[in-house]
Amino acid sequence: MAFRYEIYIVSEKSKWIHISDSWGSYEREPFDFLVKYIQGERKLYSVGEDQYRIEKDPYKLIYQWDSCFGIVIIYKDEDDRETVLSFIQEKINELNNIV
């Protein structure tokens, strides 16, 4: 199943990126699909309750899902914000073009 994603909110203070999806971010399936797509062949590690990190991720992003906020990507370094946003937007564009 194809989902439609978009970057919805970027919180510079909290260093997180909220991703909205065509299901309203309140179902887990779009989160799993997005993370597995970005993960590719790399390992996925649990780093907290419904928080995951992907092996060899140069930005050390944390992918989080919960029923309140939906899909959130947390970045660590403010200097990487624009590069991370570009990376996430590229992946979203790729996924949005999957039929």
Summary of the structure (lengths in Angstrom):
residues: 99
radius of gyration: 12.4
end to end distance: 8.2
largest distance: 35.6
contacts: 269
relative contact order: 0.23
helix: 31%
strand: 32%
